[in-house]
Amino acid sequence: MSRPQPPRRYFIETWGCQMNELDSQRMAGQLMQQGMLPTRDPGEADLILLNSCSVREKAEQKVYSRLGELRLLKRERGDLLLGLCGCVAQQEGERALRRVSDLDFVIGPARVGELSEIVSKRRLGTRVVATGFPEQRHFDLDAISRDGTHKGMVTIIEGCNKTCTFCIVPSTRGPERSRPLGEVMQEVRHLVDYGFREIELLGQTVNHWRDPESNADFADLLDAVAREPRVERLRFVTSYPRDFTARMVEAVGRHRNICPYLHLPVQSGSDRILRRMGRGYTVASYLELVEALRAARPDLAISTDVIVGFPGEDEDDFTATLELIEGVRFSSIFAFCYSPRPGTAAPRLGGEVAAAVAQERLQLLLGRQAAIQQELNAAFVGREMEVIVTGASRDGSELIGRTTCHRIVHFPIVPTPTPGTILRVRIDAGLPHSLRGQAVLGQEATATAVGPWRSTAVPVLA
Ligand code: SF4
């Protein structure tokens, strides 16, 4: 009598943004439909996927060096399949198969829905390169392994049509393509049926979404999703400043289940550098938008991205960025030194900034920002905030959660909560990068989703 075979296992390593995180969930779902199970140990996997990101410098080298490590596993186990996915896969394509003889397939971000067929083809002997941006793309709602505990992510727009001179996204994720309103709403309902309390709408330029059928815009979509019963928290990322309209600002102000947190990349505080970046807005128009958003939602926390040492950036430009940071008082900043990306226009602009100078500016910027965050976070001490539990600390000694304004909160373990529970937490310390507090027991915040403010503890930022 033949013994039953143990299930095959997959291991997915994900680098980069939420779009990649969701793509990994889509790939996991397809593999589970094939009867495979996940593993945390690449050593016991039958299939390893490296879902890569190409936003930062040396992305390709990092990917090839990681593939070099993984191919050693393959040499020990001849039947192990090794696949490269994500933006570096799109960028490298055929070249990756030539460089890494043990690589079995390459899948670009727009071809993620074809993973099952690609794995089957490979098992029949063909090494596959699936890149490019086909008009028809598989998107199987039932084939997503939603491994988040409370937040369901929904891609509403893929790719980007803009031409920011530093950015590789248009060539790795292709031209912009919005998903139809009906399809987005179907997925949102599917997620709340599944028990997700928080919905996050995703796109490189999420607020440039347009329904291909009715021409409804992102303001209409915000209205539709926010009015959907059981959507308790609604987030969206990433918004492009120039695409934010007055109607969108009004929608953010109108729906209290839209979280008071917005990521609004500014990139520089100098108009001269913004022009060289090809961003299509000015510092003044950015500040006007921030003012309008805060007027509509006084509790809104705004985070941003900044590139330091962009070609041509001089001391005055950098000082202007520091002034912007001081003026806006962002809740957090993702700041990096500029790094040239293949196929982008910025490296041809001239005016390279020395690495040491860029590093020095970055440290100065981060130091100023840490002080601002410390002040903003200290202002929460003594308040009660609504916190969604996202997990436990590594040593299991305390719980970690997020406020509606996306701040991280650490607090001592309390008896009942599992990830996804919403609790009231009294804040007793504000640190530069997080808050600390105590759960207010017996007062679990379980209010319903739609309509007026659910939280009684909404902070107002300066
Ligand atoms: S808007 Fe600019 S920075 Fe953002 S993805 Fe498009 S090209 Fe890149």
Residues whose N, C-alpha, C, O or C-beta is under 5 A from the ligand:
A	BS01	SF4	C160 K162 T163 C164 C167 V169 Q204
